[in-house]
Amino acid sequence: MRAISEDDLEPLAIGAWILGAGGGGSPYHSYLNIRQLYRAGRRVTLMEPASLEDDDLVAVVSNMGAPLVGQERLSDPAIAARPVRMLETYLGRRFRAVMSLEIGGGNAIQPLLVAAMLDLPVVDADCMGRAFPEAQMTSFAIGDLPMFPLTLADIRDNEVIVARAASWPWMERISRRVCVAVGSIAATCKAPRTGREVREWGIPGSITRAIGIGRIVLDARARHDDPIAAVVAHAGGKRLFVGKVVDVDRRTTEGFLRGRARLAGLDEDRGRAFALEFQNEFALGWLDGEPLVMTPEIICAMDTVTGDAIGTEALRYGQRATVVALPCAALLTTAKGLTLVGPRAFGYDLDFRSVFASAA
């Protein structure tokens, strides 16, 4: 194990926001929370998945809900930790460590908040390698692992345990209905994972990857270089479009932020049009009316000047944005993976085609 230093926290937030594909909620409020905990003397250590024993239990944590609501109701470390203690009581066992459901956005910081409150290490892994909107869109679901029990808590002292669900989609439906009922934002602890399951089905190195991407952005800014070009080169990504946001159609429904943003081209893309469709995260990008980039590859809208990621809840008219694609975890593009996170899983009648397959 190694310590996550205070100097790692800002790069983690920056990198997680980029890996979030527009979703996962802004990490910056959670970043301020964890920084405050660090300055109060609490510290978090990072644990390699290989260090887990087969029968160790790992708590998989996340906030659940619509990103726009998450900006109005900020994360609280004490509430983040409550579902973990609830599940320990229900199981009659203690957790060995905590990990993130998704490395994208604020949910990348959530396990650090829990770890700092409960004095547990954080596993350097997640089960998405990015952010996705639904519970079944995980590497653990691809592995057909159990999806229950789940615990959920909100700021009003409501606590819910979902003891059993018939399937991953049923767990999503049930927990989402509860989340909507408590205001479309809640802290959750997903089904407990064993050390062996994390090693076999988790996506390793995700926290390290996010910190590395964040450092690349900070280093580029310090040198007055293009941070987007630096991220693309570091992560093996691809720049797709440079433009200005000219229209955003956005609504919160059924616990999700759904919509479409249109961009008009600038510079070398002048005269062209790009559209981004999203369900919490960006799911599809259309260039001049034709599908160009699609889930599960990571679609990012980034501020053209600063290189900051732009969340789907923060898109606004007049923003200068650069759309880039980053590779996703290979497991997500397997036949089973695509049934859960490919275009058809989001309602698009399209077969997955990698944007990188056409790269020269």
C-alpha positions as CSV (number, residue, x, y, z in Angstrom):
1,M,0.0,0.0,0.0
2,R,1.1,3.6,-0.6
3,A,-0.3,6.8,0.8
4,I,-2.4,9.1,-1.4
5,S,-0.8,12.4,-0.8
6,E,-2.5,15.7,-0.6
7,D,-0.7,16.6,-3.8
8,D,-2.5,13.7,-5.5
9,L,-6.0,15.1,-4.8
10,E,-6.2,17.9,-7.4
11,P,-4.8,15.7,-10.2
12,L,-7.3,13.0,-9.2
13,A,-10.2,15.4,-9.5
14,I,-9.0,16.7,-12.9
15,G,-8.4,13.3,-14.3
16,A,-11.6,11.8,-13.0
17,W,-13.6,14.6,-14.5
18,I,-12.0,13.9,-17.9
19,L,-12.6,10.1,-17.6
20,G,-16.2,10.8,-16.6
21,A,-17.4,11.2,-20.2
22,G,-19.4,14.2,-19.0
23,G,-21.0,12.4,-16.1
24,G,-20.3,11.2,-12.6
25,G,-20.9,14.6,-11.2
26,S,-18.3,17.4,-10.8
27,P,-15.5,16.1,-8.5
28,Y,-14.5,19.5,-7.2
29,H,-16.9,19.8,-4.3
30,S,-15.8,16.3,-3.1
31,Y,-12.2,17.3,-3.7
32,L,-12.7,20.2,-1.3
33,N,-14.2,17.8,1.2
34,I,-11.4,15.3,1.1
35,R,-8.8,18.1,1.2
36,Q,-10.4,19.4,4.4
37,L,-10.3,15.9,5.9
38,Y,-6.6,15.7,5.0
39,R,-5.9,19.0,6.7
40,A,-7.8,17.7,9.7
41,G,-5.2,14.9,10.0
42,R,-7.1,12.1,8.1
43,R,-5.1,10.2,5.4
44,V,-6.0,7.6,2.8
45,T,-3.8,4.7,1.5
46,L,-4.1,3.1,-1.9
47,M,-4.2,-0.7,-2.1
48,E,-3.3,-2.8,-5.1
49,P,-6.0,-5.4,-6.0
50,A,-3.4,-8.1,-5.9
51,S,-3.0,-7.4,-2.2
52,L,-6.5,-8.5,-1.5
53,E,-7.1,-12.0,0.0
54,D,-9.7,-14.1,-1.8
55,D,-12.3,-13.8,1.0
56,D,-11.7,-10.1,1.8
57,L,-14.8,-8.0,1.4
58,V,-14.6,-4.8,-0.5
59,A,-17.3,-2.0,-0.3
60,V,-18.2,-0.5,-3.7
61,V,-19.4,3.0,-3.2
62,S,-21.0,5.8,-5.3
63,N,-23.4,8.6,-5.3
64,M,-26.5,7.8,-7.3
65,G,-28.7,10.3,-9.1
66,A,-28.8,13.1,-11.7
67,P,-25.6,15.2,-12.0
68,L,-27.5,18.4,-12.1
69,V,-29.1,17.6,-8.7
70,G,-25.7,16.7,-7.3
71,Q,-24.5,20.3,-8.0
72,E,-27.4,21.6,-5.8
73,R,-27.0,19.0,-3.0
74,L,-23.4,18.6,-2.2
75,S,-21.7,15.4,-1.0
76,D,-21.2,14.9,2.8
77,P,-18.4,12.5,4.0
78,A,-20.6,11.3,6.9
79,I,-23.5,10.4,4.6
80,A,-21.1,8.8,2.1
81,A,-19.9,6.4,4.9
82,R,-23.4,5.5,6.2
83,P,-24.3,2.9,3.5
84,V,-21.0,1.1,4.2
85,R,-21.8,0.7,7.9
86,M,-25.3,-0.2,7.0
87,L,-24.1,-3.1,4.8
88,E,-21.6,-4.2,7.4
89,T,-24.4,-4.5,10.0
90,Y,-26.6,-6.3,7.5
91,L,-23.9,-8.8,6.5
92,G,-22.4,-9.2,10.0
93,R,-18.9,-8.7,8.6
94,R,-16.4,-5.8,8.3
95,F,-15.1,-4.6,5.0
96,R,-11.4,-4.9,4.3
97,A,-11.3,-2.0,1.8
98,V,-13.4,0.4,-0.2
99,M,-13.4,1.1,-4.0
100,S,-15.2,3.3,-6.5
101,L,-18.0,2.1,-8.7
102,E,-16.7,4.4,-11.4
103,I,-13.6,6.4,-11.8
104,G,-15.5,9.2,-13.6
105,G,-16.4,12.5,-11.9
106,G,-17.2,12.9,-8.2
107,N,-17.6,9.2,-7.7
108,A,-13.8,8.8,-8.0
109,I,-13.5,10.9,-4.8
110,Q,-16.4,9.1,-3.0
111,P,-14.3,6.1,-1.8
112,L,-11.6,8.5,-0.4
113,L,-14.3,10.3,1.7
114,V,-15.5,6.9,3.0
115,A,-12.0,5.6,3.6
116,A,-11.0,8.8,5.5
117,M,-14.1,8.5,7.7
118,L,-13.8,4.8,8.3
119,D,-10.0,4.3,8.3
120,L,-10.0,1.9,5.4
121,P,-7.7,1.6,2.4
122,V,-8.9,2.4,-1.2
123,V,-8.4,-0.2,-3.9
124,D,-6.8,1.1,-7.0
125,A,-9.6,-0.1,-9.3
126,D,-13.2,0.5,-10.3
127,C,-15.7,-1.4,-12.3
128,M,-16.3,0.9,-15.3
129,G,-13.0,2.6,-16.2
130,R,-15.1,5.7,-16.8
131,A,-18.7,6.7,-15.7
132,F,-21.9,5.1,-16.8
133,P,-25.5,6.0,-15.7
134,E,-27.0,2.6,-14.8
135,A,-26.2,-0.1,-12.2
136,Q,-25.8,-3.0,-14.7
137,M,-23.2,-1.1,-16.8
138,T,-20.3,-2.5,-14.9
139,S,-17.5,-5.1,-15.3
140,F,-19.1,-7.0,-12.4
141,A,-22.3,-7.4,-14.4
142,I,-20.3,-8.5,-17.4
143,G,-18.9,-11.2,-15.1
144,D,-22.4,-12.2,-14.0
145,L,-21.6,-11.5,-10.3
146,P,-24.4,-11.1,-7.7
147,M,-26.0,-7.6,-7.7
148,F,-27.4,-7.6,-4.2
149,P,-27.6,-6.5,-1.4
150,L,-27.5,-2.7,-1.8
151,T,-27.7,0.0,0.8
152,L,-28.7,3.6,0.2
153,A,-28.9,6.7,2.5
154,D,-29.8,10.3,2.0
155,I,-29.4,13.6,3.9
156,R,-32.9,13.3,5.5
157,D,-31.9,10.2,7.6
158,N,-33.7,7.8,5.2
159,E,-32.0,4.4,4.9
160,V,-32.9,1.6,2.5
161,I,-31.6,-1.9,2.0
162,V,-32.4,-3.7,-1.2
163,A,-32.0,-7.3,0.0
164,R,-32.5,-9.0,-3.3
165,A,-33.2,-8.3,-6.9
166,A,-34.1,-10.6,-9.8
167,S,-31.4,-9.3,-12.1
168,W,-29.0,-6.3,-12.6
169,P,-31.7,-4.3,-14.5
170,W,-34.1,-5.0,-11.7
171,M,-31.6,-3.7,-9.2
172,E,-31.2,-0.6,-11.3
173,R,-35.0,-0.1,-11.5
174,I,-35.6,-0.6,-7.8
175,S,-32.7,1.5,-6.5
176,R,-33.3,4.2,-9.1
177,R,-37.0,4.5,-7.9
178,V,-35.8,4.9,-4.3
179,C,-33.2,7.5,-5.4
180,V,-35.9,9.5,-7.2
181,A,-38.2,9.3,-4.2
182,V,-35.5,10.9,-1.9
183,G,-34.7,13.7,-4.3
184,S,-32.7,12.1,-7.1
185,I,-29.4,12.0,-5.2
186,A,-28.3,9.5,-2.5
187,A,-25.2,7.7,-1.3
188,T,-25.0,4.0,-2.0
189,C,-22.9,0.9,-1.2
190,K,-23.3,-1.6,-4.0
191,A,-23.2,-5.4,-3.6
192,P,-20.1,-6.5,-1.6
193,R,-17.3,-7.9,-3.7
194,T,-14.7,-10.4,-2.6
195,G,-11.0,-9.9,-3.1
196,R,-11.0,-12.6,-5.7
197,E,-13.9,-10.9,-7.6
198,V,-12.2,-7.6,-7.6
199,R,-9.0,-9.2,-9.0
200,E,-10.8,-11.1,-11.7
201,W,-13.4,-8.5,-12.8
202,G,-12.4,-5.1,-11.5
203,I,-10.7,-2.6,-13.8
204,P,-7.3,-2.2,-12.2
205,G,-5.2,1.0,-11.9
206,S,-8.1,3.4,-12.5
207,I,-7.2,5.8,-9.6
208,T,-3.6,5.8,-10.7
209,R,-4.7,6.5,-14.3
210,A,-6.9,9.5,-13.2
211,I,-4.1,11.0,-11.2
212,G,-1.7,10.6,-14.1
213,I,-4.1,12.3,-16.5
214,G,-4.6,15.2,-14.0
215,R,-0.8,15.7,-13.7
216,I,-0.5,15.9,-17.4
217,V,-3.1,18.7,-17.5
218,L,-1.4,20.6,-14.7
219,D,2.1,20.2,-16.2
220,A,0.8,21.4,-19.6
221,R,-0.7,24.5,-18.1
222,A,2.5,25.2,-16.2
223,R,4.4,25.1,-19.5
224,H,1.7,27.1,-21.3
225,D,1.2,24.1,-23.6
226,D,-2.1,22.8,-25.0
227,P,-3.5,20.6,-22.2
228,I,-5.9,18.8,-24.5
229,A,-3.2,17.8,-26.9
230,A,-1.2,16.6,-23.9
231,V,-4.1,14.4,-22.6
232,V,-4.7,13.0,-26.1
233,A,-1.1,12.1,-26.5
234,H,-0.8,10.7,-22.9
235,A,-4.0,8.6,-23.0
236,G,-3.8,7.4,-26.7
237,G,-6.9,9.5,-27.5
238,K,-8.2,11.3,-30.6
239,R,-9.2,14.9,-31.1
240,L,-12.6,14.9,-32.9
241,F,-14.0,18.4,-33.2
242,V,-13.4,22.0,-32.1
243,G,-16.4,24.3,-31.9
244,K,-18.8,26.5,-29.9
245,V,-21.9,25.3,-28.1
246,V,-24.9,26.7,-29.9
247,D,-27.8,24.8,-28.4
248,V,-28.5,22.6,-25.3
249,D,-31.7,20.6,-24.8
250,R,-31.4,19.1,-21.3
251,R,-33.9,17.7,-18.8
252,T,-33.9,15.6,-15.6
253,T,-36.2,12.6,-15.8
254,E,-36.4,9.3,-13.9
255,G,-33.2,10.1,-12.0
256,F,-31.1,10.8,-15.1
257,L,-30.0,13.9,-16.9
258,R,-30.8,13.4,-20.6
259,G,-30.4,15.6,-23.6
260,R,-28.5,16.8,-26.7
261,A,-26.0,19.6,-27.3
262,R,-25.2,21.0,-30.7
263,L,-21.8,22.6,-31.6
264,A,-20.9,24.8,-34.6
265,G,-17.4,24.2,-35.9
266,L,-14.5,26.7,-35.3
267,D,-11.0,26.9,-36.8
268,E,-10.3,23.8,-38.9
269,D,-13.9,22.6,-38.3
270,R,-15.6,25.8,-39.4
271,G,-18.7,25.0,-41.5
272,R,-19.2,21.6,-39.8
273,A,-21.6,20.6,-37.1
274,F,-21.3,18.2,-34.1
275,A,-24.0,16.9,-31.8
276,L,-23.6,15.2,-28.4
277,E,-26.3,13.0,-27.0
278,F,-26.2,12.1,-23.3
279,Q,-27.8,10.1,-20.5
280,N,-25.8,11.6,-17.6
281,E,-22.7,10.7,-19.7
282,F,-22.1,11.4,-23.4
283,A,-23.3,8.3,-25.3
284,L,-23.0,9.3,-28.9
285,G,-21.3,12.0,-31.0
286,W,-22.6,12.9,-34.5
287,L,-20.5,14.7,-37.1
288,D,-22.6,16.4,-39.8
289,G,-25.5,14.1,-39.0
290,E,-23.4,10.8,-39.1
291,P,-22.5,8.8,-36.0
292,L,-18.7,9.2,-35.4
293,V,-18.0,8.2,-31.8
294,M,-20.1,6.1,-29.4
295,T,-20.2,4.4,-26.1
296,P,-18.4,2.6,-24.5
297,E,-15.4,4.7,-25.7
298,I,-15.0,7.7,-23.5
299,I,-16.4,10.9,-25.2
300,C,-15.2,14.1,-23.5
301,A,-16.1,17.7,-24.0
302,M,-13.2,19.9,-22.8
303,D,-12.8,23.6,-22.5
304,T,-10.7,24.5,-25.5
305,V,-8.5,26.9,-23.5
306,T,-8.1,25.3,-20.0
307,G,-8.5,21.6,-20.8
308,D,-11.1,21.3,-18.1
309,A,-13.8,18.7,-18.7
310,I,-17.3,20.0,-19.2
311,G,-20.0,17.9,-17.5
312,T,-23.4,17.4,-19.2
313,E,-25.0,19.5,-16.5
314,A,-22.6,22.4,-17.2
315,L,-22.9,22.7,-21.0
316,R,-24.1,26.2,-21.9
317,Y,-24.5,28.4,-25.0
318,G,-21.3,30.0,-26.2
319,Q,-18.8,27.7,-24.6
320,R,-15.7,26.9,-26.7
321,A,-15.4,23.2,-26.5
322,T,-13.1,20.5,-28.0
323,V,-14.6,17.0,-28.3
324,V,-12.1,14.2,-27.8
325,A,-12.3,10.4,-27.5
326,L,-10.3,8.2,-25.1
327,P,-10.0,4.4,-25.2
328,C,-12.2,2.4,-22.8
329,A,-11.3,-0.8,-20.9
330,A,-11.1,-3.7,-23.4
331,L,-13.6,-5.7,-21.4
332,L,-16.3,-3.2,-22.3
333,T,-16.0,-3.9,-26.0
334,T,-16.4,-7.7,-25.7
335,A,-19.6,-9.2,-27.0
336,K,-21.0,-9.4,-23.5
337,G,-19.8,-5.9,-22.6
338,L,-21.5,-4.3,-25.6
339,T,-24.8,-5.8,-24.7
340,L,-24.6,-3.8,-21.4
341,V,-22.7,-0.6,-22.5
342,G,-22.8,-0.4,-26.3
343,P,-25.1,1.9,-28.3
344,R,-28.1,-0.5,-28.2
345,A,-28.0,-0.5,-24.4
346,F,-28.8,3.3,-24.7
347,G,-31.6,2.8,-27.3
348,Y,-29.6,3.5,-30.5
349,D,-30.1,1.1,-33.4
350,L,-26.4,1.1,-34.2
351,D,-23.6,-1.5,-34.0
352,F,-20.6,-0.4,-32.1
353,R,-17.8,1.0,-34.2
354,S,-14.6,2.2,-32.6
355,V,-13.6,5.7,-33.5
356,F,-10.0,4.5,-33.3
357,A,-10.5,1.8,-36.0
358,S,-10.5,4.5,-38.7
359,A,-7.4,6.2,-37.3
360,A,-4.6,6.5,-39.9
